Amino acid sequence: DENLCGPRTDPNRAEDCDPEICRLPDCFCSPTSTKIPGALAPSDTPQMVMITFDDAVNSNNFDIYKRLFNGQRKNPNSCDIHGTFFVSHKYTNYSMVEELYRVGHEIATHSITHNND
């Protein structure tokens, strides 16, 4: 589908948000992605950056993760930044995954086989 479709023509895209049905606190529509809930000013709106990684954790990438999450990058509350690792089974070193979890990262399942078909 990715090669044939765009964001407006993808047959698998989410339905358009209906602001008459979608209401806070359970739902929020922002057709342009610029509307802020509660009419907050952009300068008063908390910002979040999600850092995620896909696939195996092993000696090919573990040192990169250790350098990225070295304790020198902090959130505004002075806490260390963390990531979410969507781990696939194939080629994964589970001792390294356990270490990532031990230091506060979130671990999620990507797949067992990671088949592309």
N, CA, C and O of each residue as an XYZ file, in Angstrom:
468
protein
N       0.798     -1.195      0.000
C       0.000      0.000      0.000
C       0.850      1.272      0.000
O       0.458      2.275     -0.597
N       2.022      1.239      0.672
C       2.818      2.449      0.827
C       3.266      3.018     -0.509
O       3.394      4.234     -0.648
N       3.508      2.156     -1.499
C       3.985      2.638     -2.790
C       2.865      3.204     -3.649
O       3.134      3.957     -4.585
N       1.633      2.865     -3.359
C       0.508      3.267     -4.189
C      -0.303      4.399     -3.587
O      -1.118      5.009     -4.279
N      -0.098      4.686     -2.336
C      -1.009      5.589     -1.636
C      -0.271      6.745     -0.985
O       0.926      6.681     -0.705
N      -1.034      7.802     -0.758
C      -0.545      8.931      0.018
C      -1.378      9.036      1.280
O      -2.268      8.215      1.499
N      -1.108     10.031      2.117
C      -1.838     10.149      3.382
C      -3.333     10.355      3.208
O      -4.103     10.002      4.101
N      -3.763     10.912      2.093
C      -5.193     11.158      1.865
C      -5.866     10.058      1.062
O      -7.095     10.000      1.010
N      -5.081      9.179      0.431
C      -5.668      8.157     -0.445
C      -5.459      6.734      0.045
O      -5.929      5.795     -0.597
N      -4.775      6.547      1.152
C      -4.503      5.210      1.680
C      -5.808      4.551      2.119
O      -6.507      5.097      2.973
N      -6.158      3.381      1.552
C      -7.402      2.726      1.957
C      -7.377      2.236      3.406
O      -8.429      1.917      3.959
N      -6.212      2.170      4.022
C      -6.101      1.708      5.404
C      -6.004      2.853      6.402
O      -5.796      2.616      7.592
N      -6.152      4.096      5.935
C      -6.011      5.236      6.843
C      -7.163      5.270      7.844
O      -8.221      4.681      7.624
N      -6.928      5.967      8.934
C      -7.973      6.132      9.944
C      -9.100      6.999      9.375
O      -8.882      7.821      8.486
N     -10.288      6.799      9.899
C     -11.422      7.624      9.478
C     -11.198      9.061      9.920
O     -10.491      9.315     10.894
N     -11.813     10.012      9.190
C     -11.732     11.407      9.590
C     -12.367     11.578     10.964
O     -13.358     10.926     11.294
N     -11.786     12.452     11.744
C     -12.280     12.709     13.088
C     -13.527     13.589     13.031
O     -13.537     14.616     12.351
N     -14.572     13.186     13.741
C     -15.810     13.954     13.804
C     -15.851     14.690     15.140
O     -16.038     14.057     16.179
N     -15.677     16.035     15.136
C     -15.647     16.776     16.396
C     -16.961     16.741     17.169
O     -16.991     17.085     18.351
N     -18.039     16.334     16.522
C     -19.315     16.203     17.228
C     -19.345     14.936     18.086
O     -20.067     14.872     19.081
N     -18.575     13.951     17.704
C     -18.522     12.680     18.439
C     -17.282     12.635     19.326
O     -17.329     12.170     20.465
N     -16.198     13.116     18.791
C     -14.901     13.055     19.478
C     -14.774     14.252     20.417
O     -14.615     15.386     19.966
N     -14.846     13.993     21.740
C     -14.798     15.068     22.741
C     -13.861     14.683     23.893
O     -13.734     13.514     24.259
N     -13.213     15.711     24.446
C     -12.375     15.503     25.624
C     -13.212     14.981     26.782
O     -14.382     15.355     26.864
N     -12.715     14.164     27.666
C     -11.318     13.789     27.812
C     -10.945     12.526     27.046
O      -9.786     12.114     27.086
N     -11.886     11.903     26.355
C     -11.603     10.624     25.698
C     -11.078     10.764     24.278
O     -10.472      9.831     23.751
N     -11.298     11.906     23.656
C     -10.954     12.063     22.249
C     -10.729     13.538     21.959
O     -11.315     14.396     22.619
N      -9.887     13.842     20.978
C      -9.637     15.222     20.590
C      -9.324     15.281     19.103
O      -8.413     14.599     18.633
N     -10.075     16.092     18.355
C      -9.857     16.278     16.923
C      -8.988     17.511     16.678
O      -9.211     18.565     17.275
N      -8.016     17.374     15.812
C      -7.232     18.509     15.334
C      -6.918     18.261     13.868
O      -5.849     17.747     13.538
N      -7.845     18.623     12.985
C      -7.666     18.313     11.564
C      -6.371     18.858     10.964
O      -5.818     18.254     10.046
N      -5.884     19.985     11.468
C      -4.654     20.574     10.929
C      -3.435     20.237     11.786
O      -2.314     20.618     11.448
N      -3.646     19.534     12.879
C      -2.587     19.195     13.843
C      -2.005     20.420     14.533
O      -0.910     20.356     15.091
N      -2.725     21.528     14.501
C      -2.242     22.744     15.158
C      -3.141     23.189     16.299
O      -2.748     24.051     17.085
N      -4.332     22.627     16.408
C      -5.260     23.000     17.473
C      -4.814     22.331     18.776
O      -4.531     21.134     18.797
N      -4.754     23.100     19.850
C      -4.264     22.591     21.133
C      -5.443     22.415     22.088
O      -6.252     23.333     22.224
N      -5.565     21.263     22.753
C      -6.666     21.065     23.699
C      -6.673     22.139     24.781
O      -5.618     22.572     25.244
N      -7.871     22.565     25.179
C      -8.003     23.544     26.249
C      -7.616     24.952     25.842
O      -7.503     25.834     26.693
N      -7.409     25.177     24.536
C      -7.050     26.501     24.015
C      -5.791     27.068     24.680
O      -5.668     28.282     24.845
N      -4.866     26.198     25.057
C      -3.603     26.660     25.635
C      -2.772     27.388     24.583
O      -2.840     27.065     23.397
N      -2.003     28.351     25.012
C      -1.043     29.003     24.128
C       0.089     28.020     23.846
O       0.450     27.235     24.723
N       0.653     28.048     22.648
C       1.756     27.125     22.357
C       2.895     27.201     23.370
O       3.500     26.178     23.691
N       3.191     28.383     23.871
C       4.283     28.525     24.844
C       3.955     27.874     26.190
O       4.859     27.598     26.979
N       2.666     27.628     26.459
C       2.253     27.003     27.717
C       1.951     25.512     27.557
O       1.520     24.859     28.508
N       2.175     24.982     26.374
C       1.818     23.597     26.075
C       3.022     22.684     26.269
O       4.066     22.908     25.657
N       2.896     21.658     27.112
C       4.005     20.716     27.286
C       4.342     20.029     25.959
O       3.450     19.663     25.194
N       5.610     19.864     25.706
C       6.072     19.201     24.491
C       6.689     17.862     24.865
O       7.343     17.731     25.899
N       6.472     16.879     24.014
C       7.057     15.555     24.249
C       7.733     15.070     22.982
O       7.253     15.309     21.874
N       8.829     14.401     23.155
C       9.507     13.723     22.063
C       9.594     12.252     22.462
O      10.119     11.913     23.523
N       9.080     11.397     21.609
C       9.126      9.960     21.873
C      10.293      9.364     21.088
O      10.384      9.554     19.875
N      11.166      8.658     21.757
C      12.311      8.017     21.110
C      12.033      6.516     21.098
O      11.937      5.878     22.147
N      11.907      5.969     19.892
C      11.599      4.541     19.776
C      12.585      3.864     18.832
O      13.156      4.494     17.943
N      12.767      2.572     19.047
C      13.664      1.770     18.231
C      12.965      0.464     17.886
O      12.228     -0.090     18.702
N      13.198     -0.020     16.685
C      12.619     -1.280     16.217
C      13.696     -2.346     16.067
O      14.848     -2.061     15.742
N      13.280     -3.577     16.314
C      14.028     -4.777     15.966
C      15.043     -5.203     17.026
O      14.942     -4.823     18.192
N      15.996     -5.980     16.607
C      16.893     -6.666     17.528
C      17.764     -5.695     18.320
O      18.165     -4.641     17.825
N      18.042     -6.077     19.552
C      19.026     -5.399     20.390
C      20.195     -6.358     20.497
O      20.042     -7.488     20.960
N      21.374     -5.900     20.062
C      22.544     -6.779     20.089
C      23.813     -5.928     20.016
O      23.752     -4.705     20.147
N      24.953     -6.571     19.808
C      26.228     -5.855     19.813
C      26.356     -4.873     18.650
O      27.237     -4.014     18.671
N      25.494     -4.982     17.634
C      25.530     -4.025     16.526
C      24.988     -2.651     16.917
O      25.343     -1.649     16.297
N      24.129     -2.595     17.943
C      23.516     -1.311     18.285
C      23.568     -0.951     19.773
O      23.275      0.189     20.133
N      23.928     -1.879     20.628
C      23.870     -1.633     22.066
C      24.780     -0.481     22.492
O      24.390      0.323     23.340
N      25.975     -0.385     21.926
C      26.880      0.719     22.282
C      26.310      2.067     21.856
O      26.528      3.075     22.529
N      25.583      2.088     20.742
C      24.933      3.329     20.307
C      23.901      3.756     21.343
O      23.823      4.931     21.699
N      23.107      2.799     21.828
C      22.094      3.110     22.841
C      22.755      3.620     24.126
O      22.260      4.557     24.753
N      23.872      3.002     24.513
C      24.566      3.446     25.725
C      25.106      4.865     25.566
O      25.081      5.645     26.518
N      25.596      5.208     24.365
C      26.085      6.581     24.135
C      24.934      7.585     24.109
O      25.063      8.689     24.637
N      23.805      7.204     23.493
C      22.653      8.096     23.408
C      22.048      8.352     24.786
O      21.717      9.487     25.129
N      21.909      7.282     25.572
C      21.299      7.377     26.905
C      22.398      7.335     27.965
O      22.417      6.449     28.820
N      23.304      8.296     27.900
C      24.490      8.283     28.757
C      24.328      9.063     30.060
O      25.298      9.241     30.797
N      23.112      9.528     30.351
C      22.888     10.272     31.582
C      23.144     11.768     31.455
O      22.890     12.518     32.397
N      23.643     12.211     30.309
C      23.903     13.638     30.114
C      22.740     14.362     29.453
O      22.674     15.590     29.502
N      21.819     13.623     28.833
C      20.627     14.233     28.237
C      19.493     14.102     29.247
O      19.180     13.005     29.709
N      18.884     15.237     29.582
C      17.879     15.265     30.643
C      16.562     15.841     30.137
O      16.529     16.643     29.204
N      15.488     15.415     30.771
C      14.186     16.045     30.593
C      14.184     17.343     31.394
O      15.058     17.551     32.235
N      13.194     18.234     31.137
C      13.137     19.487     31.910
C      13.060     19.280     33.416
O      13.416     20.179     34.179
N      12.598     18.101     33.863
C      12.527     17.836     35.299
C      13.834     17.252     35.848
O      13.879     16.778     36.983
N      14.882     17.288     35.046
C      16.222     16.803     35.395
C      16.354     15.288     35.399
O      17.405     14.769     35.775
N      15.323     14.572     34.995
C      15.419     13.115     34.891
C      16.065     12.735     33.561
O      15.940     13.454     32.570
N      16.753     11.602     33.553
C      17.355     11.105     32.317
C      16.280     10.814     31.276
O      15.156     10.441     31.612
N      16.650     10.993     29.991
C      15.732     10.602     28.927
C      15.733      9.082     28.809
O      16.704      8.419     29.174
N      14.632      8.543     28.294
C      14.509      7.102     28.076
C      13.868      6.844     26.728
O      13.287      7.746     26.125
N      13.972      5.623     26.263
C      13.387      5.235     24.994
C      12.480      4.032     25.153
O      12.429      3.398     26.207
N      11.767      3.735     24.080
C      10.951      2.526     23.988
C      11.552      1.654     22.904
O      11.787      2.114     21.787
N      11.796      0.419     23.227
C      12.411     -0.527     22.305
C      11.373     -1.574     21.898
O      10.927     -2.365     22.729
N      10.992     -1.577     20.620
C      10.087     -2.585     20.070
C      10.978     -3.712     19.558
O      11.507     -3.650     18.448
N      11.130     -4.729     20.377
C      12.147     -5.758     20.164
C      11.579     -6.944     19.391
O      10.511     -7.465     19.714
N      12.316     -7.354     18.366
C      11.999     -8.605     17.670
C      12.886     -9.706     18.249
O      13.954     -9.424     18.793
N      12.455    -10.930     18.135
C      13.168    -12.056     18.741
C      14.476    -12.371     18.014
O      15.512    -12.583     18.644
N      14.416    -12.398     16.696
C      15.559    -12.830     15.898
C      16.750    -11.897     16.107
O      16.622    -10.678     15.987
N      17.891    -12.470     16.416
C      19.168    -11.780     16.618
C      19.237    -10.942     17.898
O      20.194    -10.188     18.073
N      18.266    -11.047     18.785
C      18.266    -10.239     19.999
C      19.079    -10.893     21.109
O      18.995    -12.101     21.332
N      19.862    -10.079     21.794
C      20.603    -10.490     22.973
C      19.757    -10.064     24.175
O      19.662     -8.876     24.483
N      19.149    -11.031     24.845
C      18.199    -10.704     25.911
C      18.868    -10.167     27.171
O      18.212     -9.506     27.975
N      20.135    -10.430     27.356
C      20.843     -9.802     28.479
C      20.928     -8.298     28.270
O      20.817     -7.526     29.222
N      21.123     -7.886     27.031
C      21.160     -6.458     26.723
C      19.777     -5.830     26.889
O      19.661     -4.700     27.364
N      18.743     -6.548     26.503
C      17.377     -6.056     26.691
C      17.094     -5.887     28.183
O      16.519     -4.879     28.596
N      17.491     -6.859     28.982
C      17.290     -6.762     30.428
C      18.024     -5.554     31.011
O      17.514     -4.901     31.922
N      19.209     -5.256     30.494
C      19.961     -4.092     30.974
C      19.242     -2.798     30.601
O      19.175     -1.876     31.415
N      18.707     -2.715     29.390
C      17.941     -1.531     28.994
C      16.742     -1.340     29.923
O      16.451     -0.222     30.349
N      16.061     -2.423     30.229
C      14.908     -2.355     31.134
C      15.350     -1.936     32.544
O      14.690     -1.129     33.198
N      16.459     -2.491     32.989
C      16.958     -2.198     34.335
C      17.240     -0.712     34.523
O      17.026     -0.175     35.610
N      17.720     -0.041     33.474
C      18.053      1.378     33.609
C      16.872      2.282     33.264
O      17.029      3.502     33.204
N      15.686      1.701     33.035
C      14.482      2.511     32.942
C      13.820      2.641     31.592
O      12.849      3.386     31.459
N      14.313      1.939     30.582
C      13.687      2.014     29.270
C      12.458      1.109     29.220
O      12.341      0.153     29.987
N      11.552      1.426     28.309
C      10.355      0.616     28.113
C      10.650     -0.418     27.023
O      11.235     -0.096     25.988
N      10.240     -1.653     27.271
C      10.457     -2.732     26.317
C       9.097     -3.211     25.827
O       8.193     -3.476     26.620
N       8.968     -3.317     24.506
C       7.719     -3.781     23.904
C       8.044     -4.847     22.864
O       9.164     -4.914     22.357
N       7.067     -5.666     22.558
C       7.256     -6.727     21.570
C       6.989     -6.202     20.173
O       5.943     -5.608     19.910
N       7.937     -6.425     19.285
C       7.740     -6.071     17.875
C       7.164     -7.277     17.156
O       6.084     -7.206     16.569
N       7.891     -8.383     17.206
C       7.416     -9.630     16.595
C       8.400    -10.737     16.959
O       9.500    -10.490     17.453
N       7.970    -11.937     16.700
C       8.880    -13.073     16.882
C       9.700    -13.282     15.627
O      10.925    -13.385     15.698
N       9.046    -13.346     14.478
C       9.737    -13.677     13.232
C      10.072    -12.496     12.369
O      10.992    -12.583     11.556
N       9.366    -11.389     12.506
C       9.551    -10.190     11.690
C       9.408    -10.508     10.211
O      10.156     -9.976      9.391
N       8.462    -11.364      9.860
C       8.191    -11.651      8.442
C       7.622    -10.417      7.779
O       6.808     -9.709      8.373
N       8.038    -10.156      6.567
C       7.556     -8.984      5.839
C       6.383     -9.305      4.926
O       5.936     -8.430      4.185
N       5.867    -10.537      4.957
C       4.756    -10.871      4.065
C       3.519    -11.205      4.808
O       2.494    -11.508      4.197
